[in-house]
Amino acid sequence: MTELRATYRLQLGPELTFEDARGLVPYLRELGISHLYLSPSLTARSGSTHGYDVVDPTKVSEALGGEEGLRALAAESDLGLICDIVPNHMGTGDENRWWADEQERARVFDVHPETGFYRRFFDIDDLAAVRQERQDVFELTHGKTLELIRDGVIDGVRVDHPDGLADPAGYFGKLRDGGAAHVWIEKILHPGEPLREWPVDGTVGYEFLNDAEALLVDSSAEGFLTDLYAELTGESRDFAQVAREAQIEMATTTFQREVDWLRRLAPQFDAGVLAAALADLPVYRTYVEPWSGRVDDLDRRYVEAAGMPGELARALLLEEEGNAEFVTRFQQTSPPVTAKGVEDTAFYRYNRLLALNEVGGDPGRFGITVEQMHEANLERARRFPRNLLIGSTHDTKRSADVRARIGALALPELRDEFAALARRWVPGAPDPNEGWMLLQTLLGAWPIEPLARLDGYLEKALREAKVNTTWADPDAAYEARVQAFARELLDDAEFRRGFDVLCERVRTAGRWSAIAQLGLRLTSPGVPDVYGGDELPYFALVDPDNRRPVDFDARRRALAGTGPVMDPKLRLIRSVLALRARRPEAFAGGYEPVDAGPDVIAYTRGEGEVLVVVPIRPYGKGKLQPSDALRVRWREVTTGAVVEMRPDMLVPAGGPGVFERQ
């Protein structure tokens, strides 16, 4: 495998093919990237803009350049390739020959033999679930990918939505046995939930993203923002209550047919009991194995925490015979209920501080301490040192830069000004909760050009919330009212006077927070990822906004130094990735916390070859307490400044410092 130093996510599509990716290699090599991290590259439905609707997993996409183009990208580049694969589902329709053939459909897809119902990907009717638990189906859908791995074309895979599979652990074992030595999984872990002992290199990194964001959010603002949010919107419930309501709603409407399937298998449990059990499970799913009888202690703990009726709990923990298929399907049903209920509904209803409303996050968790971040990093270093570390993805609700700005609203110097603006303008919105969401969105992503981007975002956000309009029954007139309210705000001179002043202050604080989080991502245990375009200031909202074409020419010029002074994000990425290339053993090795007080996170990597110091507040100062081994000369990699550590050394306010031992 090519030395794994950093990945760069490329969202392939009609405007970015394998040939286009080849043209980016010199730039990405100069940036310090070791691996291209490609979106799905097998044959998707005609006209697909993302590749997750695969219709032929036995062939590389001709629309992207075909297998010849993919092999040329690998052969003519010294960058490794990591490819996104989609085992849980395929696109339906005549383009999929296994779906079009009735006999093959029954073999390959998870179809009910009597009703013709089939398990979907979430609530998307034209994406049907695949029976990866069958060896012949696994071989059919993975033969080409494993061939490309054996031939050295790709180094590893990113597995999309493994929680939909009947047997995730068995699936990962088959991947490893087939030659996939490096596997990252899109497993969404709730805060505090450990990744199981599977043969994988780690997750795609949402738990790190949320930890880094929470560390930079000032927890002292929790009461202030909670009260202000309730005052202006009337929403006084905590996030857990909002989320449970949304999950119950999903289980009894959108996923009613999945619950009906469960009831056919276990008619002793009524729909209300099943809906409550699916909603109350404190994690995405359990991993009980009816075929082997394995029940992990974690699964017992999660089922107990759900507080479900004893008979149902006993069935799910294999304490009563005859429930094997029911247990498997229950475990495949809870992830979509959670994902659609929490991430795609509650995250759009509970808007206290939108920086915390991110995939894998808990908006009810308002900040973490330096000690908690150290604990999480130590766990990553011990168990999954190749875990991906991300800031933005194609699935994030907001890019890292947008979240950083919104998170800065919790700072003491910005709270009152934000509150005054919100009190003046939020009550005038068609729905104050939506007005509160809109104000944070504008502060986080301004300027949004063209304004059609804002219209598109509001349409999606309102429909995802499912309060005043929905995807199933859209109220176009209401949506137009909200969009008009947003434009009227931006045209109002009084609003703009207050907004523009606050926006500039938020922009400054957000820039600091974004750089601090980037410093953590580049140096924490794991493998840092750069989402396409995010090496420069990148203000994107939820998809499809975050899949807009990237101006790579501008990024080439910025890296070459032909424009203004190099952007701080770009300079930090290039400097630290160059350090990782010089000292790979340091970043493959240890992690040791260094005491610097509650407002600074500091640590060493390897055997003390690298020292990282990151203030977690713009005004954050601390005293570094280096051990005797650290009282040597160090060079800061972005500025070249040389310093000598000493006891009680003051940590200046400002961005992260990454030091290399001299």
Secondary structure as GFF3:
##gff-version 3
##sequence-region A 1 662
A	DSSP	beta_strand	7	10	.	.	.	ID=ss1
A	DSSP	alpha_helix	18	31	.	.	.	ID=ss2
A	DSSP	beta_strand	35	38	.	.	.	ID=ss3
A	DSSP	beta_strand	42	44	.	.	.	ID=ss4
A	DSSP	beta_strand	54	60	.	.	.	ID=ss5
A	DSSP	alpha_helix	66	75	.	.	.	ID=ss6
A	DSSP	beta_strand	80	85	.	.	.	ID=ss7
A	DSSP	beta_strand	89	91	.	.	.	ID=ss8
A	DSSP	alpha_helix	97	100	.	.	.	ID=ss9
A	DSSP	alpha_helix	102	108	.	.	.	ID=ss10
A	DSSP	beta_strand	120	121	.	.	.	ID=ss11
A	DSSP	beta_strand	124	129	.	.	.	ID=ss12
A	DSSP	alpha_helix	135	150	.	.	.	ID=ss13
A	DSSP	beta_strand	156	159	.	.	.	ID=ss14
A	DSSP	three_ten_helix	162	164	.	.	.	ID=ss15
A	DSSP	alpha_helix	168	177	.	.	.	ID=ss16
A	DSSP	beta_strand	183	185	.	.	.	ID=ss17
A	DSSP	beta_strand	202	203	.	.	.	ID=ss18
A	DSSP	alpha_helix	206	216	.	.	.	ID=ss19
A	DSSP	three_ten_helix	219	221	.	.	.	ID=ss20
A	DSSP	alpha_helix	222	233	.	.	.	ID=ss21
A	DSSP	alpha_helix	239	252	.	.	.	ID=ss22
A	DSSP	alpha_helix	256	265	.	.	.	ID=ss23
A	DSSP	alpha_helix	271	280	.	.	.	ID=ss24
A	DSSP	alpha_helix	297	306	.	.	.	ID=ss25
A	DSSP	alpha_helix	310	316	.	.	.	ID=ss26
A	DSSP	alpha_helix	324	338	.	.	.	ID=ss27
A	DSSP	pi_helix	339	346	.	.	.	ID=ss28
A	DSSP	alpha_helix	347	349	.	.	.	ID=ss29
A	DSSP	three_ten_helix	354	356	.	.	.	ID=ss30
A	DSSP	alpha_helix	370	383	.	.	.	ID=ss31
A	DSSP	beta_strand	388	389	.	.	.	ID=ss32
A	DSSP	alpha_helix	400	407	.	.	.	ID=ss33
A	DSSP	three_ten_helix	408	410	.	.	.	ID=ss34
A	DSSP	alpha_helix	412	425	.	.	.	ID=ss35
A	DSSP	three_ten_helix	426	428	.	.	.	ID=ss36
A	DSSP	alpha_helix	432	445	.	.	.	ID=ss37
A	DSSP	alpha_helix	452	465	.	.	.	ID=ss38
A	DSSP	alpha_helix	476	491	.	.	.	ID=ss39
A	DSSP	alpha_helix	493	523	.	.	.	ID=ss40
A	DSSP	beta_strand	527	531	.	.	.	ID=ss41
A	DSSP	three_ten_helix	545	547	.	.	.	ID=ss42
A	DSSP	alpha_helix	552	560	.	.	.	ID=ss43
A	DSSP	alpha_helix	568	582	.	.	.	ID=ss44
A	DSSP	alpha_helix	584	588	.	.	.	ID=ss45
A	DSSP	beta_strand	591	594	.	.	.	ID=ss46
A	DSSP	beta_strand	600	605	.	.	.	ID=ss47
A	DSSP	beta_strand	610	615	.	.	.	ID=ss48
A	DSSP	beta_strand	622	624	.	.	.	ID=ss49
A	DSSP	three_ten_helix	628	630	.	.	.	ID=ss50
A	DSSP	beta_strand	633	636	.	.	.	ID=ss51
A	DSSP	beta_strand	642	644	.	.	.	ID=ss52
A	DSSP	beta_strand	649	651	.	.	.	ID=ss53
A	DSSP	beta_strand	657	661	.	.	.	ID=ss54
###
